[in-house]
Amino acid sequence: MNRDDHQLLSPTLRADAPADDTVARMLEGADGPHELSERIAAINREIVRWESNGMLATWQPSSDLDPRAGAALKDYLARCPVLPEWADHAKIARAEALFMDMSMLSCTLLFCASLPECYVLPDLSAVLHAAGQLEAHTDYRVRSTAAMIFPVMMKGGLTSPDGAGVAQTLKVRLIHATIRHLILRGHPSDAPGAPPVEAMNPAGGGIYHQLYAHGWDTAREGLPCNQEELAYTLLTFNYIFLRGLRRLGLGLGRADEEAYLHAWNVMAHLLGVERELMAWTMEDAERDFAAMQARGRLMVREPDPRPALAAALMKAIENEIPVALLKPFPTLLTRLLCGKDATDDLGLTARLPLASRLLFSGGLATIRAIDWAVRRFVPGFSITRMCTRVLGYRLVTRFLMDETRPLRLPPALLEQVADATEAWRHDPQAPRWINRLEARLNAGADAAAPVPPPRTE
């Protein structure tokens, strides 16, 4: 299929040629799920060595890697890691500063808005369901997402040779292409017009075996991880984050919102998302997001994988809340941030204890009223911000910065993330007494955190 024919296809039938070509070359000659799994594992051992943006230009494959795979990776790195000419470094720097300022609140929005909205599209949920990543390994999925977000949004993540946002994004791009290749059992360009890939019993228990055996009907479902789904996922990390701030009464100014959208669009370019599918204003993002959800909801799946995925995510968060009365709060917050339609899609409609519902709604109304009144005289005052930071702090310490199972990041970058999250203990916008109160509330999370094993030099 030539490029002109490719562009005439619906975004649901367009994938990512540079990454798909690379994966096809790397996996050439691997026959069946066992050989594919072994080849992919060897490739993963290679790309984990992409520790910074600057080293991509000089990276060389190990001698024990299949020469075809090594050559394909070299060509991929020569073709993909360049920032687009429209990238605005000042806007990227502003977005980095905003992310650091939001700190723990960013993590609350990730858990209770971005990830739930991501699972609204049935086909995206079907891929996760096939891999068993969210139901059986919720923390793994969350930690994998954080391992991409932090490198991108840390200072210089996209613009500095010492950053790692470009390197991490190019790894994720290959992961998407590998998922497509496994599910379709071949190059995505061969799938449009081809018969459905029949499901089969997995030859093993690993994720690659599960994806290979899943089965897929491209004519009905589009390609897995297609351009529209990639663009939709991007919106869950920039637009839904910004919309969540608005719904909490913490919305940013227009210039800041557009700087945040811009930074993630630069990342999306590196991820292989086509520019015409990116949104540059909140109005465009709102329109595109609603249209994508509406189209996605037409793809009915039986059984529907979404309720089980959402329930697993909510359960994982609830497990980190020690007070029984407060355990329904993540579901209630998700309902507030995502809205009724998404709540229905995800099956988050079970009747929750009346006392919890009254405490949540009454407390939220009271807090917002206090915030509105006091902020007129004390800039930066926000009990809403403090409460969401407290939840975010607990989730960060339990899911992301658990020293017994650190994020899968290069050691230098992991140290930067640890330093950043340590600095997030104090909110630079809040009065001192708010910070003291927040520290007392966070003390319980610190006490409950796992004790790391002794370090050996």
Secondary structure, 3 states (H helix, E strand, C coil): CCHHHHHHCCHHHCCCHHHHHHHHHHCCCCCHHHHHHHHHHHHHHHHCCCCCCHHHHCCCCCCCCCHHHHHHHHHHHHHCCCCCCCCCHHHHHHHHHHHHHHCHHHHHHHHHHHHHHHCCCHHHHHHHHHHCCCCCCHHHHHHHHHHHHHHHHCCCCCCCCCCCHHHHHHHHHHHHHHHHHHHHCCCHHHCCCCCCECCCCCCCCCHHHHHHHCCECHHHHCCCCCHHHHHHHHHHHCHHHHHHHHHCCCCCCHHHHHHHHHHHHHHHHHHCCCHHHCCCCHHHHHHHHHHHHHHHHCCCCCCCCHHHHHHHHHHHHHCCCCCHHHCCHHHHHHHHHHHHHHHHHHCCCCCCCHHHHHHHHHHHHHHHHHHHHHHCCCCCCCHHHHHHHHHHHHHHHHHHCCCCCCCCCCHHHHHHHHHHHHHCCCCCCCCHHHHHHHHHHHHHHHHHCCCCCCCCC
